[in-house]
């Protein structure tokens, strides 16, 4: 892969996360930057039958869908060469083998205006994947999330932590898809109950 060759030359690799990776990377990294990539929109269209769901009740997790007018906010992590192999092996199991994602190379734009764009590795699930669920209404997605839980925790936690990240780190960004699903979920549960449900997995 061209990016990996470049990474070895520069002694580091950048990895962009837009789902659980924004709060739970679980691999060694040198530093992190909040920012966005262009040409993709985040959508809860991918199924998860391991981390946030099971075979009977698959969860709904984020993937990226190509859209020239869109951009997706998240976090890019710089992995040093000494941790590169270990980190990629871990992510291959987490994202590819168990999650059904494939890798792409994207241009990441840091939130800090003084920082220049950089190339990053990103994991994307496409409609070719057997556990890909595809589009659904906000209410349908929220309903599915409300009853799904997997080895890593409840699907509710995944949604709420992602929404929390956006409000804390990107308060100026209105992620309509994410926040609409969150609003639909809040209508299913009283606020205290949904908070309890989400934190049972912590």
Secondary structure, DSSP 4 states (H G I P E B T S, - for coil): -HHHHHHHHHTEEEEEESSGGGT---S--SEEEEEEEEEEEEEEEEEESSSS--SSS-EEEEEEEEEEEEEEEEEEEEEEHHHHHHHHHHHIIIIIITT--EEEEEEEEESSTTSPPEEEEEEE--TTSTTB-----HHHHHHHHHT-B-SS-BHHHHHHHHHHHHHHH-TT---HHHHHHHHHHHHHS-HHHHHHHHHTT-
